[in-house]
Every structure is written in C-alpha cells, then in structure tokens.
Amino acid sequence: MTEESQKKKSGKGCLWAVVILQSLVILFGIVMILGLAAIGSSITTWEDERTMGADDFPTMTETWSSGSGDTKVIRIPLQGMIMLGEDRGPFSSAIGSADMALASIKRATNDPTVKGIILDIDSGGGGITASDILYEAVKSFKEKDEKRKVIAVFGDVAASGAYYVAAAADFIIARPTSITGSIGVIMQTINIQELAKKIGISDVTIKSGSNKDILNPFKELTPEQAAILQDVVDELHTRFVQIIAVGRDIPEEDVRSFADGRVFTARKAVEIGLVDKTGYWEETLDEMAGILDVETVKVYRYQQDFSFSSLFGAHSRWDPVRGLLERMPKTRFMYYWQP
C-alpha cells in the first residue's frame, strides 16, 4: 500500500469517527430535550397537589386523547394479566398494566378537575387481591365526589378478575365481539410424584404441620387437604358473586345460577344483566356525557414520565430466560380465565 493510499484510508477513518461522535451528541441532545419536555408537561397548577405524596398523586404526563369541552374524563387501560408489583428488571422503570392502572386511578381520584373515568379493559383477569385492590380504587374515585362517574368498555376479553374490577363501574359497554363472564375462582398445580419415581428424584421436606406443604408436587393431595382448599375457593367465589350482585343490582341467587366459570358473548351478557349495552368508542363517549349530564366530554390519558432507565426497558422484555420463567404456572388462587 502506498503512502498516499494510507493517508486516504486514515482520512476516511477520521471522518467516520467525527460522524459517529456528532450523531451521539445529537442523540444525547434529543434525549435531554424529551426528558425536559416530559418533566415540564407533568407540572400542574392547582394547589392541592403540593400536599400529596407520590403514591397519592403519581407523577405522570397528561395528554389530551379525544373529545372536547370543559368536562375532564380520564381513559385508563387495563390489559393483560392483572398482577400488582411485578418486577420489571434492574434496568427498566416500566410498570405493568395493572400497576399503571392503579396509579392512574389514584391520580384521577386526587385531581378535583377529573369528573369521570373510562376503564378500557382487555384482560382475562388475574390475581384475586390485585383485582380487589383495583375494584376498591374505582369505588374510592367515586366516593371522593358523588357526582363522578365510571364507565367500563370491553375489548376482546373482560373476564373473571377483569369483570370483578368492572363491577365497580356505573355503566358497562361491550363491543359486539367481546367475551366476558368466567365468574369464579381457580387454583391449579401439577403433581409429578410418578415421574419423580421413574427418574430417581425424591422429596425432602421439613415442616411444622401436616398441611404446611399442601399441594407439594411430590405428594398426593389428601381428601382433607382438598376440602381445606375448596373451602377457601368457595369463600372467595362467594365474595365475587356478592360484588356482582351489589354492583349490577342482580339478586345473588340469579348471579349464582350463571357464576360457574362459563363465559358469555356480549349479546348474552346484556340479556343476563352483566353488561348494559353493546357499542364502540363513540357510544362510550355519548354515554359518559349523558350520565355526567353534559353535552360533551374531553378525554385525557396518562403516560408514565420519561426517565433514562426506561431506555433500557427492552433489556428485560427480550430476556428469553426471564420470559420462560414468567410463563411457568404459579400456584395461587386466581380470578382468571385463559382458554
């Protein structure tokens, strides 16, 4: 290689280095601008916010979503498995849909300018306690101001724990193709006793009582243990039935007649009183305006505020081992439906 060609190659290398450096500087500038914009847009002007903690009034960005007028309504999505406090990984600040929904309801509850909530539900349910916490949060929103209203609108699925949450709403709309119902409690596990014998695995358990290792996958469930678990399931199921009986104003015995875990189409759900009507987003806005006794409503949505750690959120979502572990069955009582 000649001296002249070496100089040309070296010059090209320097040029690429400059281009890369400039790109990094520009990218950093964009990130800083977005961060400052998000922080600035989350600032509110009313006085009460200054007296509340981050859990009572979470810091979020408020964005105008649709509609018009002076009546402020918040659209809150609830999608996927309803579980609270899920670990999102050490490099991610993103939170799950149920956690985000709970934070959004709390923020809306403590914002006196919010007059209504639209719960946009697409979920097969989830944890019993998580569903109950969200249900109570919706009730608290209404109790803070008796003029406030909540409408639940269903997507593909709003079943089991998702319907439990919706029972706190004043009005329920399902799309014509929605599936709902699955009123019941489920607890599942596996027993590998026979397989363990074949491959030479033995169980070693040290316990303080005969039922401390109930549902041990290496041992058969005794009739007495099955009765213990069935009592728990029955009590939790009764609570579910009573929640619907009160929320939907249906006699408890009528609810029990169809609260056996079956699912319903939107049309059938309207017939038995689980849903008020079928419709789409336009009908939802009209109904919200109607029950608030206004001509139109202006719908906003919340977004989690920008943070530098959120840039690394994809790390945990694309971790194949983590994804596999998250899909493994967990032994717990659930208000959940998964076909």
HELIX and SHEET records of a PDB file:
HELIX    1   1 GLU A    3  SER A   41  1                                  39    
HELIX    2   2 GLU A   47  THR A   51  5                                   5    
HELIX    3   3 SER A   97  THR A  109  1                                  13    
HELIX    4   4 ILE A  128  LYS A  144  1                                  17    
HELIX    5   5 GLY A  161  ALA A  166  1                                   6    
HELIX    6   6 GLN A  193  ILE A  199  1                                   7    
HELIX    7   7 PRO A  223  ARG A  248  1                                  26    
HELIX    8   8 GLU A  252  PHE A  258  1                                   7    
HELIX    9   9 ALA A  266  ILE A  272  1                                   7    
HELIX   10  10 TRP A  281  ILE A  291  1                                  11    
HELIX   11  11 PHE A  308  PHE A  312  5                                   5    
HELIX   12  12 GLY A  313  ARG A  317  1                                   5    
HELIX   13  13 PRO A  320  ARG A  327  1                                   8    
SHEET    1   A 7 MET A  60  GLY A  67  0                                        
SHEET    2   A 7 LYS A 298  GLN A 304 -1                                        
SHEET    3   A 7 LYS A  72  GLN A  79  1                                        
SHEET    4   A 7 VAL A 114  SER A 123  1                                        
SHEET    5   A 7 LYS A 149  ALA A 159  1                                        
SHEET    6   A 7 PHE A 171  ALA A 174  1                                        
SHEET    7   A 7 LYS A 277  THR A 278  1                                        
SHEET    1   B 7 MET A  60  GLY A  67  0                                        
SHEET    2   B 7 LYS A 298  GLN A 304 -1                                        
SHEET    3   B 7 LYS A  72  GLN A  79  1                                        
SHEET    4   B 7 VAL A 114  SER A 123  1                                        
SHEET    5   B 7 LYS A 149  ALA A 159  1                                        
SHEET    6   B 7 ILE A 179  GLY A 181  1                                        
SHEET    7   B 7 VAL A 263  THR A 265 -1                                        
SHEET    1   C 2 GLY A 125  GLY A 127  0                                        
SHEET    2   C 2 MET A 334  TYR A 336 -1                                        
END                                                                             
